[in-house]
Amino acid sequence: MVDQNGFEFPTVNVGIRHFLNKNRKFLVNQYNYMSIPRMAMTNRDYYITLNSAISDKADTNVNIDEDDILISRKYWDLQVSVGSSVYFGDLVTSSVSIYVPNSRPYLGFRLGYNFNEHWKVQLRQNSTIIAGDDRRETTLGKIRGTNYQRGLSLRTTIIDLGISTEFKPWKHKKISSLIPSFNAGISGFYFNPQTEYKGVYYNLRPVGTEGQTLDGSKEAYSKFAFSIPVGMKLERHINQNVLIGFSWTYHKLFFDHLDDVGTGRYPDAEALKAANPDLGDIAVKLSNPNDQAGQRSYSADNDGFGYFAMTATWKL
């Protein structure tokens, strides 16, 4: 205990609470060795905090809960995620599938504020690439789109920034506790569909592969869009301040040109060359590599993307 000047004076402590408090460095928590603390406090810090709280509440009838004083329930954390992207669109099936040749790297960062042991709000940033290809010898591509005869392929760079809320239904009671969490939010992202022709990657949006740039038209889809990210995560502590986990996130989209392929028709070749004088015949190959006719895709379903990731979170 301390006097009004902050100096400690001798005390005698007996019992298990004193033992756990003295040995907190070797146990998981000050008083409850099965729970996960925010941080440890020295005896002096604890008593100063307790005395300050009592002083602040001196004129009220509010009860002081030692656990609320010992463990800070509100704190910031930083999360890093590394994994692989998954793409849903006109160049793959519409069902959930993992196809290794289409996998591309994913990297994400989260800055979170924990209001309590159940709720957290996060500022999220993600960077990933998605890929799809008609030309692969696989069943992928036969459910959506117009089959392999198109010869279309793509890679799309996605840079995403958003905010989300995370909910944990249960508390971490042990370091070994494996706890699920669920998150949802809103994000805005930049994307840039490209395709390869003779070893060179070309940006598809300015070409107007479905005639968006013909006759002076300005109907090209935007390179910025919004999404609704939803996901879940399983994580556990490896020590008091670090957690590791595995997560899955899916971005719900509201448009069909993430992969540059929609239900628009193949444009006239000569008109497309005239609208892209710098590319000429290449523009036609980017839009219609196998000289097809009709619609470029017969699926009006919106595209989507997601990612699996391993996560590491540091309490700040």
TAWO-V613629 format. One record per pair of residues at least 12 apart in sequence whose C-alpha atoms are under 10 Angstrom apart, sorted by the first residue. I is the first residue (numbers start at 1). J is the second residue. Records with the same first field share a line. If there is no record, write none. Layout:
I: J / J
This chain:
1: 43 / 44 / 45 / 46 / 47 / 48 / 51
2: 43 / 44 / 45 / 47 / 48 / 51
3: 48 / 51
4: 48 / 51
6: 44 / 47 / 48
7: 44
8: 43 / 44 / 47
16: 31
17: 30 / 31 / 32
18: 30 / 31
19: 31
20: 32 / 33
21: 33 / 40 / 41 / 42 / 43
22: 42 / 43
24: 40 / 41 / 42
25: 40
28: 40 / 173 / 174 / 175 / 239 / 240
29: 70 / 71 / 174 / 240
30: 42 / 67 / 70 / 71
31: 66 / 67 / 70
32: 67 / 173
33: 173 / 174 / 175
34: 172 / 173 / 174 / 175 / 176
35: 171 / 172 / 173 / 174 / 175 / 177 / 240
36: 71 / 171 / 172 / 173 / 174 / 175 / 177 / 237 / 239 / 240 / 241
37: 67 / 70 / 71 / 72 / 73 / 172 / 173 / 240 / 241
38: 70 / 71 / 72 / 73 / 74 / 75 / 240 / 241 / 315 / 316
39: 70 / 71 / 72 / 73 / 240 / 241 / 315 / 316
40: 70 / 71 / 72 / 240
41: 69 / 70 / 71
42: 70
45: 70
46: 66 / 69 / 70
47: 69 / 70
49: 66 / 69 / 70
50: 64 / 65 / 66 / 69 / 70
53: 65 / 69
72: 115 / 116
73: 114 / 115 / 116 / 117 / 118
74: 113 / 114 / 115 / 116 / 117 / 119 / 120
75: 112 / 113 / 114 / 115 / 116 / 120 / 315 / 316
76: 111 / 112 / 113 / 114 / 115 / 120 / 121 / 122 / 314 / 315 / 316
77: 110 / 111 / 112 / 113 / 114 / 120 / 122 / 241 / 242 / 313 / 314 / 315 / 316
78: 109 / 110 / 111 / 112 / 113 / 122 / 123 / 242 / 312 / 313 / 314 / 315 / 316
79: 108 / 109 / 110 / 111 / 112 / 122 / 124 / 242 / 243 / 244 / 311 / 312 / 313 / 314 / 315
80: 107 / 108 / 109 / 110 / 111 / 125 / 126 / 244 / 309 / 310 / 311 / 312 / 313 / 314
81: 106 / 107 / 108 / 109 / 110 / 126 / 244 / 245 / 246 / 247 / 307 / 308 / 309 / 310 / 311 / 312 / 313
82: 105 / 106 / 107 / 108 / 109 / 126 / 128 / 246 / 247 / 307 / 308 / 309 / 310 / 311 / 312
83: 103 / 104 / 105 / 106 / 107 / 108 / 128 / 246 / 247 / 248 / 307 / 308 / 309 / 310 / 311
84: 98 / 100 / 102 / 103 / 104 / 105 / 106 / 107 / 128 / 129 / 130 / 248 / 306 / 307 / 308 / 309 / 310
85: 98 / 102 / 103 / 104 / 105 / 106 / 107 / 127 / 128 / 129 / 130 / 131 / 248 / 249 / 250 / 305 / 306 / 307 / 308 / 309
86: 98 / 99 / 100 / 102 / 103 / 104 / 105 / 106 / 128 / 129 / 130 / 131 / 132 / 249 / 250 / 304 / 305 / 306 / 307 / 308
87: 99 / 102 / 103 / 104 / 129 / 130 / 131 / 132 / 156 / 250 / 251 / 258 / 259 / 303 / 304 / 305 / 306 / 307
88: 130 / 131 / 132 / 144 / 250 / 251 / 258 / 259 / 301 / 302 / 303 / 304 / 305 / 306
89: 131 / 132 / 141 / 144 / 145 / 256 / 257 / 258 / 259 / 260 / 261 / 262 / 299 / 300 / 301 / 302 / 303 / 304 / 305
90: 132 / 133 / 134 / 140 / 141 / 142 / 143 / 144 / 145 / 146 / 147 / 152 / 256 / 257 / 258 / 259 / 260 / 261 / 262 / 263 / 296 / 297 / 298 / 299 / 300 / 301 / 302 / 303
91: 131 / 132 / 133 / 134 / 135 / 140 / 141 / 142 / 143 / 144 / 145 / 146 / 147 / 148 / 151 / 152 / 153 / 154 / 259 / 261 / 297
92: 131 / 132 / 133 / 134 / 138 / 139 / 140 / 141 / 142 / 143 / 144 / 145 / 147
93: 139 / 140 / 141 / 142 / 143 / 144 / 145
94: 140 / 141 / 142 / 143 / 144 / 145 / 299 / 301 / 302 / 303 / 304
95: 140 / 143 / 144
97: 140
99: 132 / 138 / 140
101: 131 / 132 / 133 / 136
102: 129 / 130 / 131 / 132 / 133 / 136 / 154 / 155
103: 129 / 130 / 131 / 132 / 307
104: 128 / 129 / 130 / 131 / 155 / 157 / 307
105: 127 / 128 / 129 / 130 / 307 / 308 / 309
106: 126 / 127 / 128 / 129 / 130 / 158 / 306 / 307 / 308 / 309
107: 125 / 126 / 127 / 128 / 129 / 159 / 307 / 309 / 310
108: 124 / 125 / 126 / 127 / 128 / 159 / 160 / 161 / 307 / 309 / 311
109: 122 / 123 / 124 / 125 / 126 / 127 / 161 / 311 / 312 / 313
110: 122 / 123 / 124 / 125 / 126 / 162 / 163 / 164 / 311 / 313
111: 123 / 124 / 125 / 163 / 313 / 314 / 316
112: 124 / 163 / 164 / 165 / 166 / 313 / 315 / 316
113: 165 / 315 / 316
114: 165 / 166 / 315
116: 168 / 171
117: 167 / 168 / 169 / 170 / 171 / 172
118: 166 / 167 / 168 / 169 / 170 / 171 / 172 / 181
119: 165 / 166 / 167 / 168 / 169 / 181 / 182 / 183
120: 164 / 165 / 166 / 167 / 168 / 183
121: 163 / 164 / 165 / 166 / 167 / 183 / 184 / 185
122: 162 / 163 / 164 / 165 / 166 / 183 / 185
123: 161 / 162 / 163 / 164 / 165 / 185 / 187
124: 160 / 161 / 162 / 163 / 164 / 185 / 186 / 187
125: 159 / 160 / 161 / 162 / 163 / 187 / 188 / 189
126: 158 / 159 / 160 / 161 / 162 / 187 / 189 / 307
127: 157 / 158 / 159 / 160 / 161 / 189 / 190
128: 156 / 157 / 158 / 159 / 160 / 191 / 305 / 306 / 307
129: 155 / 156 / 157 / 158 / 159 / 191 / 192 / 193 / 305
130: 154 / 155 / 156 / 157 / 158 / 191 / 193 / 258 / 259 / 305 / 306 / 307
131: 153 / 154 / 155 / 156 / 157 / 193 / 194 / 195 / 259
132: 152 / 153 / 154 / 155 / 156 / 195 / 259
133: 148 / 150 / 151 / 152 / 153 / 154 / 155 / 195
134: 146 / 147 / 148 / 149 / 150 / 151 / 152 / 153 / 154
135: 147 / 148 / 149 / 150 / 151 / 152 / 153
136: 148 / 151 / 153
143: 298 / 299
144: 297 / 298 / 299 / 300 / 301
145: 261 / 262 / 263 / 295 / 296 / 297 / 298 / 299 / 300
146: 294 / 295 / 296 / 297 / 298 / 299
147: 297 / 298
148: 290
149: 289 / 290 / 291 / 292
150: 287 / 288 / 289 / 290 / 291 / 292 / 293 / 296 / 297
151: 285 / 286 / 287 / 288 / 289 / 290 / 291 / 292
152: 195 / 196 / 259 / 260 / 261 / 285 / 286 / 287 / 288 / 289 / 290 / 296
153: 193 / 194 / 195 / 196 / 197 / 259 / 260 / 261 / 286 / 289
154: 192 / 193 / 194 / 195 / 196 / 201 / 202 / 203 / 204 / 258 / 259 / 260 / 261
155: 192 / 193 / 194 / 195 / 196 / 201 / 203 / 258 / 259 / 260
156: 190 / 191 / 192 / 193 / 194 / 195 / 203 / 204 / 258 / 259 / 260
157: 190 / 191 / 192 / 193 / 194 / 258
158: 189 / 190 / 191 / 192 / 193 / 223 / 224 / 258 / 305
159: 188 / 189 / 190 / 191 / 192 / 224
160: 187 / 188 / 189 / 190 / 191 / 224 / 225 / 226 / 227
161: 186 / 187 / 188 / 189 / 190 / 226
162: 185 / 186 / 187 / 188 / 189 / 226 / 227 / 228 / 229
163: 184 / 185 / 186 / 187 / 188 / 228 / 229
164: 183 / 184 / 185 / 186 / 187 / 228 / 229 / 230
165: 182 / 183 / 184 / 185 / 186 / 230
166: 181 / 182 / 183 / 184 / 185 / 230 / 231 / 232 / 233
167: 180 / 181 / 182 / 183 / 184 / 232
168: 180 / 181 / 182 / 183 / 232 / 233 / 234
169: 181 / 182
172: 235 / 236 / 237
174: 236 / 237 / 240
175: 236 / 237 / 238 / 239 / 240 / 243
176: 235 / 236 / 237 / 238 / 239
177: 234 / 235 / 236 / 237
178: 233 / 234 / 235 / 236 / 237 / 244 / 245
179: 233 / 234 / 235 / 236 / 237 / 245
180: 232 / 233 / 234 / 235 / 236 / 245 / 246 / 247
181: 231 / 232 / 233 / 234 / 235 / 247
182: 230 / 231 / 232 / 233 / 234 / 247 / 248 / 249
183: 229 / 230 / 231 / 232 / 233 / 249
184: 228 / 229 / 230 / 231 / 232 / 249 / 250 / 251
185: 227 / 228 / 229 / 230 / 231 / 251
186: 226 / 227 / 228 / 229 / 230 / 251 / 252
187: 225 / 226 / 227 / 228 / 229 / 251
188: 224 / 225 / 226 / 227 / 228
189: 223 / 224 / 225 / 226 / 227
190: 222 / 223 / 224 / 225 / 226
191: 205 / 222 / 223 / 224 / 225 / 258 / 259
192: 204 / 205 / 222 / 223 / 224 / 258 / 259 / 260
193: 205 / 223 / 257 / 258 / 259 / 260 / 261
194: 259 / 260 / 286
195: 259 / 260 / 286 / 287
196: 286
197: 282 / 285 / 286 / 289
198: 282
201: 286
202: 279 / 282 / 283 / 286
203: 260 / 286
204: 259 / 260 / 261 / 283 / 286 / 287
205: 220 / 221 / 222 / 223 / 257 / 259 / 260
206: 220 / 221 / 275 / 276
207: 220 / 272 / 273 / 275 / 276 / 279 / 282 / 283 / 284 / 286 / 287
208: 220 / 221 / 260 / 267 / 272 / 275 / 276 / 283 / 286 / 287
209: 260 / 261 / 262 / 264 / 265 / 266 / 267 / 272 / 283 / 284 / 285 / 286 / 287 / 288 / 296
210: 260 / 261 / 262 / 263 / 264 / 265 / 266 / 267 / 268 / 272 / 287 / 288 / 295 / 296
211: 264 / 265 / 266 / 267 / 268 / 269 / 271 / 272 / 275 / 287
212: 264 / 267 / 272 / 275
213: 267 / 271 / 272 / 275 / 276
214: 267 / 268 / 271 / 272 / 273 / 274 / 275 / 276
215: 271 / 272 / 274 / 275
216: 275
217: 275
221: 255 / 256 / 257 / 258 / 260
222: 257 / 258
223: 257 / 258
225: 253 / 254 / 255 / 258
226: 251 / 252 / 253 / 254 / 255
227: 250 / 251 / 252 / 253 / 254 / 255 / 304 / 305
228: 250 / 251 / 252 / 253 / 254
229: 249 / 250 / 251 / 252 / 253 / 305 / 306
230: 248 / 249 / 250 / 251 / 252 / 306
231: 247 / 248 / 249 / 250 / 251 / 306 / 307 / 308
232: 246 / 247 / 248 / 249 / 250
233: 245 / 246 / 247 / 248 / 249 / 308 / 309 / 310 / 311
234: 246 / 247 / 248 / 310 / 311
235: 247 / 310 / 311 / 312 / 313
236: 312 / 313
237: 312 / 313 / 314
238: 312
240: 314 / 315
241: 313 / 314 / 315 / 316
242: 312 / 313 / 314 / 315 / 316
243: 311 / 312 / 313 / 314 / 315
244: 310 / 311 / 312 / 313 / 314
245: 309 / 310 / 311 / 312 / 313
246: 308 / 309 / 310 / 311 / 312
247: 307 / 308 / 309 / 310 / 311
248: 306 / 307 / 308 / 309 / 310
249: 305 / 306 / 307 / 308 / 309
250: 304 / 305 / 306 / 307 / 308
251: 303 / 304 / 305 / 306 / 307
252: 302 / 303 / 304 / 305 / 306
253: 301 / 302 / 303 / 304 / 305
254: 301 / 302 / 303 / 304
255: 300 / 301 / 302 / 303 / 304
256: 299 / 300 / 301 / 302 / 303 / 304
257: 302 / 303 / 304
258: 302 / 303 / 304 / 305
259: 303 / 304
260: 287 / 296
261: 287 / 295 / 296 / 297 / 298 / 299 / 303
262: 295 / 296 / 297 / 298 / 299 / 300 / 301 / 302 / 303
263: 294 / 295 / 296 / 297 / 298 / 299 / 300 / 301
264: 294 / 295 / 296 / 297 / 298 / 300
265: 287 / 292 / 293 / 294 / 295 / 296 / 297 / 298
266: 284 / 287 / 288 / 291 / 292 / 293 / 294 / 295 / 296 / 297
267: 284 / 287 / 288 / 293 / 294 / 295 / 296
268: 284 / 288 / 293
269: 281 / 283 / 284 / 285 / 287 / 288 / 291
270: 283 / 284
271: 284
272: 284 / 287
